[in-house]
Structures are given as C-alpha cells and as structure tokens.
Amino acid sequence: MAKYSFKFKKSVVEAYLKGEGGYRYLSQKYGVESHKQVCSWVKNYQEFGDAGLIRSREKKTYSFEFKLRVVELYLTSEVSYQELALSQGMNNPTLITRWVNDFKIAGPDALRPKKKGRKKSMAKDTNQKRKSQSADEGTVDTSKEYVKQLEYELLKLRIENAYLKELRRLRLEEKALLKKQRESSTASKENSN
C-alpha cells in the first residue's frame, strides 16, 4: 500500500468536500489505489480533523478490556470496521480487523498483551528454579504474570486430558464394534454351515 503525504491527503479530501467528484472519480484523478482509501480519508477528516490524516508515528497500546469490548461490539452489531473505529476514537480500522480475526481463531487470550523478547532456554530456566527453590523454600511467586502463565498451562493440560480421554473412549468403542462384527460374522458362518 502506498504511503501518501498529509498535504496530498488533505488536497484530495478538500476536493471531495468542495464537490469536485465522488470517491471513485477522485481516486482515479489523483492516482490513489482505491476509492475506499479516499472514503477512509474523508471520514477520518470529518471525525478527527487534520489529526485524522496525519500518519501517527507513536505506537499506541490498548488494554485487553478495550480490545475485548471493541471486538464484542463488532460481533454483536452490524457496523463496519470503519464506523466502529470512528466511534471508538480510532483512525485505524485495520487494527480492529486484526483483533476480530485473532479473537475468532484463538479466543479472548489472543487479545492479551504478549511478552516481548525471546523465551528463556529450558536448561537455564530449570537451573534458576532449583537455585531459587533452595534459597527461598518458604516464598511463593504470586505475580500476576506467573499466575496467568500457570492458569494457561492448567487450561492446556485440561484440554489435552479431555482429548486423550475422548480418544481412549473412541478406541474402546471401535474395539467393541469390531468384536461385535466378528462375533456376528462367525455366527452367520456357523448358521450357514
């Protein structure tokens, strides 16, 4: 996607507001890739003024609760990403698109902030645990991140356990069905003889 300067965007928006043409006409006239881009600029300008056209260099972070609320608003209402972004004071509807897609794939945990950096290796991690356990036998780490990590691990183990139980049940069911079929086929052979 091409990046356009603030002055260029403003001139296209002003042309639209003066009534020089519609989104498609202006996108062709000014060489903008898509008429939807022009539409987005106009709506952002109408909602936020000049600030809606300026490309933000600062990385704004949103809380888990805010992301979840926005995703639920999108899923429960029949509003477009653009309209929802504008109503929430955002000028980046593609961010909401990503949140919704992540939510549909992995659930609400996909909206939680991720840890940055590389994971520690297992060898170092186990050595550090042994040292900390011997030094602090009586203390327990109750930090929120550690508790969340344990809850996530517990959830994964529960899912794995349920999967294995279901797999075992299906295998036993399959064995019983095969045994029943063998018995019925041997009984039918004996009856035919």
Secondary structure, 3 states (H helix, E strand, C coil): CCCCCHHHHHHHHHHHHHCCCCHHHHHHHHCCCCHHHHHHHHHHHHHHHHHHCCCCCCCCCCCHHHHHHHHHHHHHCCCCHHHHHHHCCCCCHHHHHHHHHHHHHHCHHHHCCCCCCCCCCHHHHHHHHHHHHHHCCCCCCCCHHHHHHHHHHHHHHHHHHHHHHHHHHHHHHHHHHHHHHHHHHHHHHHHHC
